[in-house]
């Protein structure tokens, strides 16, 4: 089961990174292998934001949609993602955002992922680090683009 944890400094305001992560409808526009992204429901409470969203992930003919639950704790600036249905046996994804100053923030990102299909899970494990780095770079590139708009 692929797992990874990183801590990374972003030279962008925490609000840009926070909005970027929570703007799931836009994932199809910048995330590699994401061909469809749609927020199905959003429940904005005083201290938390709860989102249910669909993502279609894949390449060429091998695509599948999974539904996930996203919870954002506004006080601790922690975003947790768990799979609800689809090809993922397990998805635990946690983003912890920490403000450094007005123009910088630190992100701790951890992911624990397992597919239901044993063979695909083995393939994923062998390519996980490369894919993870590509996804992280796409978030960085998108943050740069979004900050240029402000």
N, C-alpha and C positions, 0 to 999 in steps of 0.2 A: 504494500500500500504506500504510494508516494506521499511524502511529507516534506515540508520545507518551512523554515522560519527565517526572516530577514528583518533587519532594522536599517532603514534608509532615510537619509536627510533629503528633503525636497526644498529647493530654493524658490518656493512659492508660498503664498499665504495659506494657512490651514483651511480657510473657507473655500478656496478653489479646489483643493484636494478632496475635501469633504463632499462638495457638490459633484465633483467628478465621479467619485465612487458611488454616490447615491443616484446619479442620473443614468439609471440602467437602460432606459429607452435608447440612449445614445451609444451603448456598447457596440452595436452592429456597425457603427460608423468608424470605429478605431481599433477594436480588439481583434487580433488574429483569430481565425477560425470561427468567429461569431457571425452568423449570417442573419440572425433575427434576435431582437431583444424587445421585450414589451412588459411594462408594469401592468399587472392584472388588478391589483388593489393596493391602496395606500391608506394607512390609518395613522394620522398624526395626532399624538397625545401630547400632554405637556412636557413629559420627560423622555418620551420615546417616539420613534417613528418605525412603524411596521409596514413592510412591503412584501408582497408576493409577486414574483416575476417569472417570466419564461425566457429562456435563452436557447437558441438553436446553435449547437456547436458541431463542427464537422468540417470535412474536406471532401470536395467532389461529390461522389455518390454516398459517402458514409456520413450522414448527418442525423442528429437526434435532438429532440427538445427535452429539456428538463426544467422543472419548476422548483424554485427555491424560495425560502423565507429569509428575509433580510430584516434584522432588528438593529436600529441605531439608538444607542443610549446617548442622549444629548449631553448629559452631565459629564460622563467619563470619555465622551467622544470615541466610543467603541462600536464598531459595526461587526455583527456576527451574521454569517450566512450558513444556512443548512438546507440540504436538498430535501424536497418533499416528495417528488415523483420523477420518474424518467430513468435513464440508463445508469445513474449514479447510485451505487449501494450506500456510499457515505460521502458526504461533503461537509467538512467543518472548515470554515474560512473565517479568520478574525483579523480585522484591521483595528489597530489602536493608534489614534492620531494625537500627537502632542505638539502644542505650539512652542516654538523656540523664541520667535519674535514676530513682528508684524509681516515679515517677508519670508520666513522660513518655518518649516515644521519637520517633525520626525514621525515616520510611520513604522510601526511594527506590524508585519504581515506574516500570518501563519496559515498554512493550508494542509489539510489532511484529506486525501481524496482516494476513493476506490470505486471502480466500475463494477457493475453486476456481471459483465461478461469477462470470464477468466482470461481468455486470450487477449482481448483488448486491454485489459488491466496490465498484463505483462508488457505489452507494447508501450502503453502509457508510461510505465515505470522506467523503461529504458530511454525514453525521450523526455522525461518530465523536467529535468533541469534546463534543457534547451528551450522547451516550451514556456517554462516559468519565466526565464530571462526575457524571452520575446514579449510576453504579456506585460511584464514590469516595464520594459522599455516603451511599450505602446501607451501605458498610463503616463509615463514621463513626457512623452512626445505630446500627448493630448493636453497635459497640464501646461506645457509651454505654449501650445496653441491658445488655450483658454486665457492664459495670463496676458497674451499679446492683444486680446480683445478688450481688456480693461484699460 
